[in-house]
Amino acid sequence: MYIFQDNKILVCNNNTIYFNNFNAPNEFILFNSDTLPASWQHLPQFIAVNNNLNFNTKNFKFIDLRQVWHEFGYDEFIRAGGARLFANWLINSKFCSHCGGRLEPNTHDTGRHCVKCSQNFYAPLSPAIIVAVTHNNKLLLAHNASMIKDLYSVLAGFVEPGENLEQAVMRELNEEVGIKVRNIKYFGSQPWPFPQSLMIGFTAELDESAYLNLKPDGLEISDAVWLTASEINDKLNNNLIKIPDGASIARRLINNFLNN
C-alpha cells in the first residue's frame, strides 16, 4: 500500500515506496483501502495520514509526490498518483451534494452512493489538452505566470463543457497567445494527479494564413517564443531556460520535437 500525508508519500530509506505490511496506530489512519468492497480491490491500496502527525524518522520520510518519478520511475509515479487522487476524493467526499446523506462504497463499481437519495458519485477527472505547436522548424514555448522563473513549456489548458478536444486546442492557443493552428494530431495521454487531470497531448502547425504576432495574454502567459532545437539546447546548456522534467507529457512533447 501507499501511505500519504497531504501531497506527500512515505518512503523507506531502503528504497521502498509500496509497503506490503504496515502496522500503524489508529490515529495514523484516516482511510484504509483494505476496507473497500471487492469491486475496488484492483485499485492501488493506500492509507491517508493525519496531516498533523510527524512521521519523519531515520528509517522513513515523506517526499513530494513529484519526486517519485526521479526516485522510483514513471510507472510508480503514475500508480501512486492515481492512488493519491482516489484518496483525496474519498477523504473530501463523505456526504451527498444533493441531500447531505452519507456516502458509502458501491459493491458493483468504484463509485459511491448516497444512503438517503441513492445518487451515485465517482472520482472526478478533468480532461486537459497540451499541445506542441511548430512553425518553420521552431517550437512554441511559453512561460506561465504561475511557473517558477525561467521555466518554459508547451501550452495547455482544461477542456470546457461542450467542447471536443480539437476545439479546446484551438481556443486555448487563441486565448493565451493569439494564434490559430492546423493539422492537429493526437500524440498521447497521461494521468496527472495535480490536481486530478487527464492530459491529452497533441502536435499542431501554425496556421500562417491567420498569423500576425504572438500575443501572450499577460494573465496566464507572461512570455512566448519560437525556438529552434539548437536554440533550445543552447539555452538549456547555458541555464537561460528550464523545461519540464521527464515525468510529464510536456517533456515528451518537447523531446519529440528535439529528437526529430
Backbone bond lengths (Angstrom), bond angles and torsions (degrees), N, CA, C in turn:
res aa  C-N    CA-C-N  psi(-1)  N-CA   C-N-CA  omega(-1)  CA-C   N-CA-C  phi
1 M - - - 1.462 - - 1.534 109.69 -
2 Y 1.328 114.94 154.78 1.458 121.45 172.98 1.525 108.36 -93.99
3 I 1.320 115.88 147.29 1.463 120.96 -178.55 1.525 107.58 -123.67
4 F 1.340 116.16 119.09 1.453 122.13 -173.22 1.515 111.83 -113.21
5 Q 1.311 114.63 149.80 1.459 122.55 167.59 1.515 106.39 -136.33
6 D 1.338 115.31 106.11 1.460 121.18 -172.95 1.529 108.35 57.42
7 N 1.346 118.87 -125.18 1.463 120.71 179.42 1.527 112.35 -99.43
8 K 1.317 115.81 26.13 1.456 120.70 177.31 1.522 109.87 -116.47
9 I 1.316 115.95 158.69 1.453 121.56 -177.04 1.524 109.38 -129.37
10 L 1.315 115.72 142.32 1.461 120.99 -177.00 1.519 110.81 -79.59
11 V 1.326 116.01 133.60 1.466 121.13 174.64 1.523 108.13 -130.51
12 C 1.313 114.50 153.18 1.456 121.18 178.06 1.523 108.06 -100.65
13 N 1.305 117.20 149.65 1.459 120.83 -178.32 1.521 113.80 -65.13
14 N 1.341 117.60 -11.43 1.470 119.32 176.00 1.528 111.22 -92.95
15 N 1.363 116.16 24.07 1.470 122.91 177.44 1.520 113.13 68.57
16 T 1.310 117.06 37.90 1.451 122.21 175.65 1.517 109.19 -106.99
17 I 1.341 115.51 134.40 1.466 120.12 176.24 1.524 110.79 -123.58
18 Y 1.336 116.56 -25.99 1.459 121.35 -179.86 1.523 107.59 -110.52
19 F 1.326 116.54 116.40 1.464 121.98 -173.79 1.524 110.46 -100.33
20 N 1.314 117.28 121.33 1.460 120.95 177.27 1.522 111.61 -72.39
21 N 1.301 116.44 -35.92 1.461 120.90 178.74 1.523 108.44 -134.69
22 F 1.309 115.13 129.60 1.455 118.23 178.74 1.521 108.42 -147.54
23 N 1.305 116.78 114.62 1.457 121.81 178.40 1.517 108.81 -97.61
24 A 1.303 115.50 116.39 1.464 120.32 -177.20 1.530 109.39 -124.31
25 P 1.319 117.55 150.17 1.465 119.69 175.52 1.517 110.57 -65.18
26 N 1.327 116.50 158.28 1.465 120.78 -174.85 1.515 112.51 -58.03
27 E 1.337 117.17 -37.83 1.463 118.86 -177.39 1.533 112.09 -70.23
28 F 1.327 116.02 -11.98 1.461 121.37 -179.16 1.519 111.76 -76.23
29 I 1.321 117.40 -27.19 1.456 121.50 -169.43 1.530 111.05 -103.63
30 L 1.330 115.45 122.95 1.455 120.73 170.39 1.525 110.66 -95.92
31 F 1.316 116.39 -37.56 1.462 119.99 178.50 1.515 109.19 -151.63
32 N 1.302 116.26 129.59 1.455 121.88 -179.32 1.521 108.91 -120.11
33 S 1.329 117.48 117.57 1.460 120.82 -174.94 1.517 112.94 -71.78
34 D 1.349 118.15 -6.58 1.460 119.85 174.19 1.528 111.55 -62.52
35 T 1.316 116.68 -22.46 1.460 120.65 -176.38 1.520 112.72 -86.93
36 L 1.327 118.21 0.79 1.457 121.31 -176.65 1.524 111.33 -75.26
37 P 1.350 117.49 157.74 1.465 120.28 177.96 1.519 111.80 -66.57
38 A 1.325 115.82 168.15 1.466 121.16 -175.01 1.522 112.21 -59.08
39 S 1.320 118.11 -31.93 1.465 121.20 -177.98 1.521 112.53 -67.45
40 W 1.351 117.68 -13.00 1.463 121.52 -179.42 1.526 112.21 -103.84
41 Q 1.323 117.64 -2.58 1.454 119.15 -169.55 1.523 113.90 -72.05
42 H 1.349 118.30 -13.36 1.466 119.49 176.92 1.521 111.43 -76.97
43 L 1.324 117.48 -13.74 1.469 121.05 179.83 1.526 109.81 -75.83
44 P 1.335 117.34 151.64 1.470 119.35 175.48 1.526 110.19 -58.20
45 Q 1.305 117.16 132.47 1.459 120.14 179.49 1.524 109.90 -79.45
46 F 1.310 115.20 150.97 1.459 118.73 -177.09 1.517 110.62 -154.50
47 I 1.288 114.36 160.25 1.462 123.03 169.72 1.526 106.78 -125.51
48 A 1.316 116.54 133.12 1.455 120.61 174.01 1.522 108.12 -99.28
49 V 1.319 116.14 138.44 1.461 122.09 -168.86 1.525 110.64 -110.36
50 N 1.298 115.71 144.30 1.453 121.83 174.84 1.529 109.89 -55.92
51 N 1.324 117.06 125.13 1.466 121.06 -175.50 1.525 112.91 -64.99
52 N 1.318 117.31 -20.36 1.469 120.12 -178.30 1.519 112.60 -87.63
53 L 1.331 116.99 -4.46 1.453 120.18 -176.55 1.527 110.54 -88.59
54 N 1.317 116.86 126.44 1.461 121.46 178.61 1.527 108.65 -93.22
55 F 1.324 116.43 112.91 1.461 120.14 -176.38 1.527 111.48 -121.60
56 N 1.311 118.00 17.29 1.460 120.17 175.43 1.529 108.97 -77.95
57 T 1.321 116.66 118.20 1.456 122.16 179.14 1.520 108.20 -131.37
58 K 1.332 116.61 -176.10 1.466 119.75 179.07 1.525 111.60 -68.99
59 N 1.345 117.48 -20.19 1.461 120.71 -178.25 1.518 113.38 -101.63
60 F 1.339 117.33 -23.11 1.454 121.78 -176.84 1.522 109.84 -131.25
61 K 1.314 115.74 154.93 1.456 121.00 174.84 1.519 108.71 -156.48
62 F 1.321 116.28 155.30 1.460 121.63 173.21 1.523 108.78 -97.67
63 I 1.325 116.71 133.75 1.464 121.34 175.43 1.524 109.09 -121.58
64 D 1.307 116.50 157.62 1.455 121.39 176.23 1.520 110.04 -63.43
65 L 1.317 115.93 141.46 1.461 120.42 -177.54 1.525 112.00 -57.09
66 R 1.329 117.67 -30.96 1.468 120.55 179.69 1.531 112.26 -66.48
67 Q 1.338 116.51 -24.05 1.468 119.67 179.76 1.530 112.58 -74.26
68 V 1.324 116.15 -15.41 1.464 119.42 -175.80 1.521 110.61 -59.73
69 W 1.340 116.85 -39.55 1.472 119.63 -178.99 1.523 110.36 -59.44
70 H 1.316 117.75 -43.23 1.459 121.43 -177.46 1.519 112.07 -67.99
71 E 1.333 116.35 -38.11 1.459 119.68 -172.75 1.529 114.20 -94.51
72 F 1.355 116.94 -25.09 1.468 119.35 -173.38 1.528 113.76 -129.94
73 G 1.338 117.97 -4.99 1.451 120.43 176.37 1.518 113.97 98.58
74 Y 1.330 114.21 166.46 1.466 121.81 -173.34 1.529 112.02 -65.10
75 D 1.324 118.16 -46.21 1.470 120.86 -176.27 1.522 111.09 -60.69
76 E 1.317 116.92 -41.31 1.462 120.36 178.94 1.518 110.67 -67.82
77 F 1.323 116.55 -37.08 1.468 121.11 177.54 1.525 111.02 -60.89
78 I 1.337 116.99 -46.13 1.459 121.03 -178.94 1.528 110.83 -66.72
79 R 1.327 116.87 -42.66 1.462 120.59 -178.72 1.534 110.97 -66.01
80 A 1.325 116.09 -45.47 1.461 119.83 178.79 1.525 111.25 -65.98
81 G 1.335 116.22 -37.61 1.462 119.65 178.12 1.515 112.15 -62.99
82 G 1.340 116.89 -40.50 1.454 120.20 177.10 1.512 112.22 -64.01
83 A 1.311 115.94 -40.18 1.461 120.22 178.09 1.526 110.71 -64.25
84 R 1.345 116.13 -40.06 1.468 119.51 179.86 1.516 111.26 -66.20
85 L 1.327 117.42 -39.66 1.460 120.42 177.70 1.523 109.67 -60.19
86 F 1.339 115.85 -45.62 1.455 119.91 -179.37 1.520 111.08 -64.58
87 A 1.335 116.54 -40.80 1.458 120.44 179.31 1.524 111.04 -61.64
88 N 1.330 117.08 -44.14 1.461 121.19 178.57 1.523 111.07 -57.33
89 W 1.329 115.17 -45.09 1.460 119.66 -178.29 1.528 111.08 -63.03
90 L 1.310 116.53 -45.76 1.456 119.73 -177.62 1.527 112.21 -65.08
91 I 1.323 116.30 -39.38 1.462 120.18 -178.02 1.525 110.95 -71.07
92 N 1.334 117.18 -37.40 1.462 121.42 -173.50 1.517 113.99 -95.40
93 S 1.326 118.27 -2.47 1.470 121.48 -177.69 1.524 109.18 -127.45
94 K 1.298 116.01 76.35 1.460 121.00 -177.35 1.522 112.61 -99.15
95 F 1.357 115.86 -17.66 1.456 119.23 -174.65 1.526 110.82 -131.30
96 C 1.323 115.59 152.37 1.463 123.16 -178.04 1.520 110.61 -68.21
97 S 1.320 117.35 132.93 1.468 121.64 178.64 1.523 112.01 -78.17
98 H 1.339 118.15 -9.85 1.464 121.82 178.77 1.527 111.97 -89.55
99 C 1.344 115.69 -47.80 1.468 118.24 -173.82 1.520 113.78 -126.79
100 G 1.331 117.59 -7.93 1.456 120.54 179.76 1.511 114.52 86.89
101 G 1.337 117.22 4.42 1.452 120.48 179.40 1.522 112.64 -69.39
102 R 1.322 116.26 165.06 1.465 121.34 -179.56 1.525 110.24 -75.56
103 L 1.350 115.70 140.87 1.461 121.13 177.15 1.521 110.26 -95.87
104 E 1.325 115.49 138.40 1.455 121.78 176.21 1.525 109.51 -129.83
105 P 1.337 118.16 154.13 1.469 120.77 -178.69 1.529 112.29 -63.99
106 N 1.342 116.11 141.73 1.461 120.79 170.36 1.527 109.35 -72.25
107 T 1.311 115.70 151.65 1.467 119.39 177.63 1.516 112.46 -93.58
108 H 1.359 117.94 -11.37 1.468 121.28 -174.77 1.517 113.40 -109.21
109 D 1.333 118.43 -14.08 1.466 121.04 177.29 1.523 108.38 -154.47
110 T 1.345 116.71 -170.57 1.471 120.24 -174.53 1.528 112.95 -93.53
111 G 1.313 116.99 18.12 1.451 120.07 176.30 1.522 112.21 -87.87
112 R 1.327 115.28 -177.99 1.455 122.33 174.53 1.522 107.53 -130.44
113 H 1.304 117.57 151.12 1.458 121.56 -178.80 1.523 110.21 -126.85
114 C 1.320 114.09 153.97 1.462 121.02 178.63 1.525 109.18 -83.90
115 V 1.331 117.20 131.55 1.459 120.95 -178.67 1.528 112.06 -72.82
116 K 1.361 117.58 -14.04 1.461 120.55 -178.70 1.520 112.33 -98.36
117 C 1.354 116.79 -51.07 1.474 119.17 -174.15 1.522 113.32 -109.96
118 S 1.332 117.71 -2.48 1.475 124.00 175.49 1.521 114.75 68.47
119 Q 1.344 118.16 12.55 1.460 120.27 174.22 1.526 109.61 -63.31
120 N 1.359 115.38 142.50 1.459 120.67 178.20 1.525 110.56 -101.05
121 F 1.337 116.28 144.72 1.454 122.29 179.56 1.522 108.95 -133.50
122 Y 1.354 115.31 148.02 1.458 120.92 -178.56 1.529 109.22 -134.76
123 A 1.316 115.26 155.34 1.459 119.90 179.97 1.533 109.97 -57.04
124 P 1.321 118.67 130.53 1.462 121.20 -176.66 1.522 111.74 -71.11
125 L 1.312 115.76 146.33 1.454 122.40 175.99 1.520 107.82 -141.25
126 S 1.320 116.97 124.14 1.462 121.76 -175.61 1.526 110.33 -106.56
127 P 1.342 118.52 111.97 1.460 119.88 178.37 1.527 111.23 -71.76
128 A 1.323 115.54 138.02 1.464 121.30 178.56 1.527 108.72 -138.86
129 I 1.315 116.33 143.12 1.462 120.92 176.56 1.519 109.69 -96.95
130 I 1.320 115.99 150.80 1.459 122.17 173.03 1.520 106.57 -141.32
131 V 1.327 117.93 133.16 1.461 119.29 -167.76 1.525 111.80 -139.75
132 A 1.332 114.86 135.28 1.459 122.26 174.07 1.528 108.07 -98.95
133 V 1.315 116.36 114.06 1.466 122.17 -178.16 1.522 109.68 -102.57
134 T 1.340 117.00 130.09 1.466 121.09 179.71 1.529 110.68 -117.58
135 H 1.350 113.68 157.06 1.465 120.72 178.20 1.531 108.07 -161.55
136 N 1.327 116.71 119.08 1.470 121.38 179.05 1.534 112.07 51.65
137 N 1.324 115.74 51.26 1.470 122.04 178.58 1.527 113.37 62.47
138 K 1.320 115.99 24.44 1.459 121.01 176.14 1.529 109.50 -122.43
139 L 1.341 114.61 150.30 1.466 121.86 178.88 1.525 109.12 -109.41
140 L 1.314 115.61 139.37 1.452 120.63 177.07 1.532 109.93 -83.99
141 L 1.320 116.11 119.25 1.460 122.54 175.56 1.523 109.05 -121.31
142 A 1.317 115.11 146.06 1.465 118.88 -176.38 1.521 110.28 -139.13
143 H 1.322 114.64 153.59 1.462 121.20 175.44 1.520 108.41 -105.05
144 N 1.329 115.51 119.58 1.455 121.12 176.56 1.524 108.80 -83.68
145 A 1.304 115.64 138.23 1.466 120.32 -176.33 1.524 112.43 -60.25
146 S 1.334 116.90 -23.98 1.465 119.84 -179.90 1.520 113.06 -87.37
147 M 1.346 117.54 -7.15 1.456 121.10 -179.54 1.524 111.36 -81.05
148 I 1.338 115.22 164.04 1.452 119.11 174.34 1.528 109.61 -66.27
149 K 1.311 116.05 161.32 1.461 121.48 -177.26 1.526 111.45 -57.44
150 D 1.335 115.68 136.52 1.472 124.44 174.46 1.531 114.12 70.36
151 L 1.340 118.64 6.92 1.462 120.25 176.48 1.522 109.57 -86.16
152 Y 1.323 115.25 119.49 1.466 121.48 -179.86 1.524 109.02 -116.40
153 S 1.335 115.29 143.31 1.456 119.75 -178.16 1.523 109.08 -149.30
154 V 1.339 114.67 175.71 1.457 120.02 172.58 1.524 108.32 -76.44
155 L 1.318 116.25 166.58 1.462 120.50 -172.49 1.524 111.88 -87.14
156 A 1.332 115.01 149.00 1.459 120.51 -176.85 1.522 109.51 -150.37
157 G 1.326 115.93 163.89 1.456 120.84 176.26 1.519 111.16 -176.95
158 F 1.318 115.54 161.37 1.455 120.68 -178.25 1.527 111.43 -78.12
159 V 1.314 115.36 147.05 1.462 121.92 175.82 1.526 108.18 -77.45
160 E 1.332 116.75 135.05 1.456 120.99 -179.39 1.525 110.60 -96.42
161 P 1.340 117.92 157.01 1.465 121.14 179.33 1.529 111.16 -55.94
162 G 1.329 116.53 135.53 1.459 121.89 178.66 1.511 114.50 88.97
163 E 1.338 118.24 -4.03 1.460 122.10 179.90 1.520 110.91 -98.14
164 N 1.353 115.69 147.79 1.456 118.26 162.02 1.533 107.44 -91.62
165 L 1.317 116.61 175.26 1.462 119.80 -173.19 1.529 111.97 -65.13
166 E 1.345 116.36 -40.56 1.465 119.70 -179.14 1.527 111.07 -65.04
167 Q 1.317 116.51 -37.94 1.467 119.61 177.38 1.524 111.04 -65.36
168 A 1.324 116.15 -36.48 1.464 119.54 177.14 1.526 110.64 -64.54
169 V 1.343 117.26 -40.38 1.464 120.99 176.42 1.528 109.82 -58.27
170 M 1.325 116.80 -50.47 1.465 121.10 -177.76 1.533 110.98 -60.87
171 R 1.322 116.91 -45.93 1.469 120.01 -176.87 1.525 111.43 -65.32
172 E 1.335 117.40 -47.63 1.462 120.32 -177.50 1.529 111.83 -59.78
173 L 1.328 116.76 -44.53 1.462 119.66 -178.89 1.524 111.37 -66.36
174 N 1.317 116.28 -37.66 1.462 119.26 179.04 1.524 110.93 -69.30
175 E 1.347 116.73 -41.29 1.458 120.30 -179.19 1.524 112.19 -68.99
176 E 1.326 116.80 -41.71 1.464 119.49 -170.28 1.516 113.93 -86.28
177 V 1.343 117.71 -35.02 1.475 119.03 -178.36 1.528 113.31 -133.98
178 G 1.330 118.34 4.08 1.456 121.37 172.45 1.510 115.60 72.14
179 I 1.347 118.73 32.00 1.462 120.51 179.46 1.526 110.76 -122.37
180 K 1.342 114.50 162.75 1.452 121.63 171.66 1.528 108.67 -117.90
181 V 1.327 115.41 152.57 1.463 119.74 -176.50 1.521 110.42 -131.19
182 R 1.335 114.16 166.46 1.467 121.55 177.18 1.529 107.99 -139.03
183 N 1.310 115.07 174.92 1.464 121.65 176.65 1.533 111.74 53.70
184 I 1.317 115.69 49.96 1.461 121.39 179.18 1.529 109.29 -74.03
185 K 1.334 117.00 125.12 1.456 121.42 -177.98 1.525 110.60 -129.05
186 Y 1.326 114.51 140.00 1.470 120.07 177.54 1.516 110.01 -67.58
187 F 1.338 116.53 137.00 1.467 122.34 -179.39 1.527 112.32 -111.94
188 G 1.306 117.46 -45.14 1.462 121.77 -177.77 1.518 109.64 166.41
189 S 1.322 116.25 178.29 1.463 119.70 -178.18 1.515 110.16 -139.83
190 Q 1.320 114.73 166.33 1.457 120.35 -177.67 1.528 110.40 -159.21
191 P 1.342 117.47 128.62 1.464 117.94 169.29 1.520 109.24 -68.93
192 W 1.311 116.45 141.10 1.465 120.95 -175.19 1.522 108.12 -139.61
193 P 1.333 117.94 111.37 1.468 120.45 -170.08 1.521 114.95 -82.99
194 F 1.328 118.54 25.56 1.463 121.32 -178.30 1.527 110.40 -123.94
195 P 1.335 122.01 84.28 1.457 122.28 0.98 1.533 113.60 -92.08
196 Q 1.355 118.46 -38.15 1.459 119.90 -178.18 1.529 109.02 -157.08
197 S 1.308 116.02 57.21 1.459 121.55 -170.13 1.516 112.70 -101.44
198 L 1.325 114.66 156.58 1.449 122.89 162.98 1.515 105.99 -118.02
199 M 1.327 117.17 109.60 1.458 121.82 -177.48 1.531 109.20 -86.09
200 I 1.331 116.53 125.01 1.458 122.06 178.56 1.523 107.52 -113.02
201 G 1.338 116.26 113.93 1.453 121.51 -172.44 1.517 113.15 -92.57
202 F 1.332 115.40 143.86 1.461 122.90 178.61 1.527 110.15 -136.58
203 T 1.318 115.37 158.03 1.458 121.99 163.54 1.523 107.36 -112.91
204 A 1.321 116.71 154.41 1.467 121.07 179.81 1.516 108.65 -156.17
205 E 1.332 115.36 163.22 1.460 121.79 176.74 1.519 109.53 -116.30
206 L 1.303 115.39 145.66 1.458 120.03 177.39 1.522 110.20 -61.87
207 D 1.322 116.09 136.15 1.462 121.72 174.19 1.534 107.73 -85.38
208 E 1.326 116.14 98.61 1.472 120.66 -174.19 1.514 112.43 -64.23
209 S 1.339 116.70 -27.06 1.465 118.93 -177.91 1.528 111.97 -66.99
210 A 1.336 116.56 -20.36 1.459 119.75 -178.71 1.524 112.14 -115.24
211 Y 1.339 117.21 10.34 1.462 120.33 -172.27 1.518 112.20 -91.63
212 L 1.325 115.78 131.09 1.461 121.64 171.55 1.528 107.91 -116.72
213 N 1.302 117.54 -86.53 1.462 121.61 176.85 1.525 109.20 -140.32
214 L 1.337 115.25 155.54 1.451 118.89 174.33 1.523 109.88 -63.83
215 K 1.326 115.77 135.73 1.455 120.51 179.74 1.530 109.43 -131.75
216 P 1.333 117.67 82.17 1.467 119.23 175.60 1.520 110.34 -54.31
217 D 1.337 116.00 138.00 1.461 119.50 -173.80 1.525 113.29 -69.74
218 G 1.330 117.64 -14.53 1.460 120.22 179.04 1.514 114.13 77.73
219 L 1.317 117.47 -6.08 1.460 121.75 178.06 1.527 109.69 -104.00
220 E 1.332 115.62 -68.69 1.468 119.19 175.43 1.523 111.39 -82.45
221 I 1.330 116.61 -42.23 1.459 121.62 -174.47 1.524 109.82 -107.57
222 S 1.332 115.10 119.17 1.467 119.44 -178.37 1.522 112.18 -95.34
223 D 1.342 117.63 -20.58 1.460 120.67 -179.32 1.521 108.82 -158.09
224 A 1.334 116.21 147.02 1.464 121.42 176.84 1.524 108.75 -146.61
225 V 1.335 116.07 138.45 1.464 120.26 -175.66 1.531 110.17 -142.71
226 W 1.345 114.89 152.16 1.461 121.78 170.16 1.528 107.62 -96.89
227 L 1.327 116.93 128.20 1.468 120.25 -178.85 1.526 110.26 -135.44
228 T 1.332 115.29 138.73 1.464 119.89 171.61 1.524 109.30 -75.36
229 A 1.322 116.07 168.74 1.466 120.14 178.23 1.521 110.96 -60.12
230 S 1.328 117.03 -43.05 1.467 119.76 -179.05 1.525 110.70 -66.95
231 E 1.322 117.90 -35.97 1.469 120.42 177.94 1.530 110.99 -66.54
232 I 1.319 116.53 -39.43 1.470 119.77 177.41 1.521 110.16 -62.85
233 N 1.333 116.14 -47.51 1.463 120.00 -179.27 1.526 111.81 -62.89
234 D 1.326 116.85 -39.98 1.471 120.45 178.08 1.526 111.16 -62.17
235 K 1.320 116.19 -44.77 1.468 119.89 -179.29 1.527 111.27 -66.72
236 L 1.329 116.25 -36.80 1.460 119.34 176.87 1.522 111.07 -66.23
237 N 1.316 116.39 -44.06 1.471 120.80 -178.43 1.520 112.20 -65.34
238 N 1.331 116.18 -28.52 1.465 120.43 -179.59 1.527 112.85 -99.76
239 N 1.350 115.33 11.73 1.468 121.48 177.41 1.525 113.47 57.37
240 L 1.333 115.31 33.77 1.462 119.54 178.21 1.525 111.72 -88.48
241 I 1.324 116.31 -26.36 1.460 120.97 174.02 1.524 108.93 -139.28
242 K 1.321 115.54 163.17 1.456 123.22 170.25 1.520 107.03 -122.13
243 I 1.340 116.40 156.33 1.456 121.49 173.60 1.519 108.52 -127.73
244 P 1.328 117.94 162.75 1.480 120.11 -177.67 1.518 112.13 -58.04
245 D 1.346 115.76 154.56 1.456 119.39 -178.94 1.520 111.02 -77.80
246 G 1.328 114.69 174.30 1.459 120.77 -170.93 1.502 115.32 -70.15
247 A 1.330 118.90 -8.24 1.462 120.03 179.27 1.518 112.15 -73.56
248 S 1.316 117.76 -16.18 1.463 121.09 -170.74 1.519 112.29 -103.15
249 I 1.330 115.12 152.03 1.452 120.63 174.77 1.525 109.92 -68.29
250 A 1.336 117.04 -23.36 1.471 119.96 175.18 1.526 109.88 -58.70
251 R 1.327 116.99 -44.67 1.460 120.32 179.70 1.529 110.85 -66.68
252 R 1.326 117.56 -37.99 1.466 120.51 177.54 1.521 111.09 -61.95
253 L 1.323 117.25 -39.07 1.465 120.75 178.10 1.533 110.54 -65.94
254 I 1.331 116.55 -42.87 1.460 120.10 179.39 1.514 110.02 -66.18
255 N 1.349 117.65 -44.33 1.459 120.74 178.37 1.514 111.82 -61.19
256 N 1.321 116.69 -36.63 1.477 120.47 178.27 1.512 110.75 -60.41
257 F 1.343 116.53 -39.71 1.459 120.29 176.96 1.518 110.59 -68.23
258 L 1.330 117.42 -46.61 1.461 120.86 -177.51 1.531 111.85 -63.55
259 N 1.313 117.41 -36.90 1.457 121.00 -177.32 1.519 114.24 -79.37
260 N 1.309 115.74 -14.68 1.460 119.59 -176.92 1.527 112.88 -114.81
